[in-house]
């Protein structure tokens, strides 16, 4: 009976080891999937800012097109008789959970885009920039 218990114990240790290896593999897949989803969310949020800045720029009253001086101008554009909203809300960086966007300034003043640092898989930060490019006329 003693030999039988040793064999069962060895089988249990092997099962636990295999379960641990399976859990490590599953966690790597989960981390990769979560990062991919955050990158897709970052792309969507960046495009929301680009569209809002483009809307502000293209709908400038008069002949001279201007960029917003602050991100708040995208929420409430008071250059008209009525308030125009180019952006519904300030969006957070999906990686940090806060709106820690750097502003990309235009040559003539104003904000033409946003930039954010995102940690990559080896621990360094990569900068992602989302900028409006005016249409050629």
C-alpha positions, -999 to 999 in steps of 0.1 A, spaced: 0 0 0 30 24 6 41 21 -30 6 29 -42 5 61 -22 39 73 -36 27 67 -71 -5 87 -65 15 115 -49 38 116 -80 8 117 -103 -7 146 -83 26 166 -85 28 160 -123 -8 172 -127 -1 203 -107 30 211 -127 11 207 -160 -17 229 -147 9 256 -138 24 254 -173 -11 257 -188 -19 287 -166 13 305 -177 5 300 -213 -31 312 -208 -19 343 -190 5 352 -218 -24 350 -243 -46 371 -220 -19 398 -216 -14 400 -254 -52 402 -260 -56 429 -233 -28 450 -248 -42 446 -283 -76 458 -271 -60 488 -253 -42 497 -286 -74 495 -305 -91 518 -279 -61 542 -281 -64 544 -319 -102 551 -316 -96 578 -289 -68 594 -309 -90 595 -340 -118 612 -319 -94 640 -311 -82 643 -347 -118 645 -360 -127 671 -333 -96 692 -341 -103 689 -378 -140 699 -373 -129 730 -352 -103 739 -379 -126 734 -409 -155 752 -393 -135 783 -384 -156 814 -392 -142 836 -419 -114 829 -444 -86 823 -419 -86 788 -404 -74 784 -368 -67 756 -345 -81 755 -309 -60 771 -282 -70 746 -256 -87 712 -256 -117 728 -238 -124 747 -270 -133 713 -285 -160 708 -259 -175 742 -262 -167 763 -293 -180 798 -285 -169 814 -318 -204 813 -331 -238 827 -319 -245 792 -305 -222 768 -288 -208 741 -311 -194 708 -297 -167 691 -317 -158 666 -289 -183 649 -266 -159 645 -236 -123 643 -227 -111 607 -233 -86 589 -211 -55 572 -222 -65 535 -222 -31 525 -208 -30 549 -178 -67 555 -172 -63 593 -171 -63 620 -198 -25 625 -198 -22 637 -234 6 659 -246 -5 686 -269 10 688 -304 13 725 -313 7 739 -348 33 763 -363 9 792 -362 -3 785 -327 -31 763 -314 -34 726 -310 -31 704 -341 -30 670 -323 -23 649 -292 5 626 -283 8 600 -256 36 577 -243 26 540 -242 47 513 -225 58 486 -249 64 449 -241 100 454 -230 94 482 -205 103 512 -227 78 539 -237 67 545 -273 51 578 -284 19 577 -304 9 609 -321 -25 618 -336 -25 650 -356 -48 668 -379 -36 675 -414 -55 703 -432 -70 694 -466 -52 710 -496 -74 735 -515 
